[in-house]
Structure formats: structure tokens, C-alpha cells
Amino acid sequence: MDGWIETCRSIVSPWECDTTEHFTIAYYFDRLSDASAALAGSLGWHDAPRIPRRFDVRFVRELRAGASFHILSAPLALDANFVRLGHQIADSADSEVTAWAEETVDIRATPLPGEMSDAIRRRLMAWPGPAVEHRPELTTPLGFIVTVRDRVKSPDLDADGAFAPAAFVHRFTAACIQALAAIGATANYMHRERRGYSTFELALSVSRLPRLGSPVQVETGIAHLGNSSIRFLHRMLDPADGGQLARLSQFGVQLDLDARRPAALPEPLRAAASRFVIRSHEGS
């Protein structure tokens, strides 16, 4: 695709797959971080800010162990407040896009010099992927349960020594599994019934970066409960001051691992999940 550059070429290793038997979302973010850095470098934007930052990702097809894939990236939009970047994750075997990712970088605190803005504008491309659906953001603390207590360790840091996006998503993945267990979708249930939770859409917003050795805590609530679908809302906090570090809206379905199709939630799980639905919300 003219104007789009290849920013990553890789494979799915078996240890990068989750209990749903496909490429886990944290490792998508590991490669997206590489793609973002490569795109910024190609633009000459070597001091791109890390925060505030948002990723909106739509998964359209599974990548499973042994798959080869590559990422095509381009700048999409620029104004005085934000730079928006696009990433297409494609199966290298057939070039079919398996996930679409939009990355929004807040530049209000670090305005771009004129020559950098001009360089980005000359490279702007139209976005061929789906439009981002802005979901309601739940603002009440009621209904959230603690799903992760952890500490920042050296493997969480990227090449520049900052807490990496993948490290956020690893914690949010653990939070998802804790939340599923809390409604009865335990490991035993998943193994016995051949079920899993498959994410098809997520929005990661990062506002602060925790430092090496500092504690982190994740709280989780349910923003939507459907027949087979659940939208979890996770927020990572600094326990020292209660400030929010990041939040993740994670929309997925219970998956039949054999048919690879959504499966309805059994009534006992739906009843348990309904207790965690956060009903007071404001529009995003």
C-alpha cells in the first residue's frame, strides 16, 4: 500500500498464546510498540511523548501459534492537540488484516516544531479500517473489585527504561481472568466446558507511567453484559495516592474453543456477573 510502511515483521510463538489458544493481546502491544517506534523514527519524530496516549484496537481474525504476521503503519491525522497514527496487523501468509489499531498521542504539553508538523502532514494517509466506537466511560467507583496487586519489575520496562504498554496489558489480562473467576468462569469451568474469553475490541488509555519498584493495583467492573459478550472496564491505580495510571475497556465474548464461535453464557454465570455491572455512567 503506497504511503504505508512496514514497521514490524514477526511470528506468533507458542508461549505467546493464552488459554483461549491464540495470540494474547499483551504481545500484540509488544509488537505495536515496536511499530510505533519505527514509524516515529521514519518521521524523524525521535522525542514522541509516551503520555497521555491511547490505543483503540479492533481484532477481526485470530492469529494462532506458528502464524507469521507484519504491521503496516502511517500517520493519519494531526492538529494542535493530537497526532493520530494507524497500524494494520496483517497475516503474512495472505496479507489479510487481522487487527486494526489507532494510536493517539497527546502533544499539548510538547507541541511539534513547524518542520516536524510539515513532515507528518506530507505523510498523512486515509484510514481504511473501521471507525472507533466511543463507548460510555463509567465514572463511579461503585461495583469495581480489586483484581490485581503487583509491583513494577525490570522486565516491564522498555528499551528506554519506561513502563511499556504491553506491561499494562499483561496486568489487565490478569485482571480479566480474576474477574472471570469471580463470576464462576474459573479455570476448571473453562477447561471442562472448552470455553475461553476472546477480546474483539479494546481501548487502552495511559495517563501516568509507574516507576520501577512501585506498587500498582487494578480494579475491574462490568460495563456491559450480553448473551455471550462482556465488556470489562479495568483501571490501574497507584495505591500510594489513588491516582489513575491507565484504564482499559475490554470487549469480548465467551468463545467455544472447538467451534471457535461465541457461546452463550450459562445462567449461573450471567446471574453472578450481573452483580458486578456498573450502572451509573456518563458518556465518554
Secondary structure, 3 states (H helix, E strand, C coil): CCCCEEEEEEECCHHHECCCCCECHHHHHHHHHHHHHHHHHHCCCCCCCCCCEEEEEEECCCCCCCCEEEEEEEEEEECCCEEEEEEEEEECCCCCEEEEEEEEEECCCCCCCHHHHHHHHHCCCCCCCCCCCCCCECCCCCCCEEEEEEECCHHHECCCCCECHHHHHHHHHHHHHHHHHHCCCCHHHHHHHCEEEEEEEEEEEECCCCCCCCEEEEEEEEEEECCCEEEEEEEEECCCCCCEEEEEEEEEEEEECCCCEECCCCHHHHHHHHCCECCCCECC
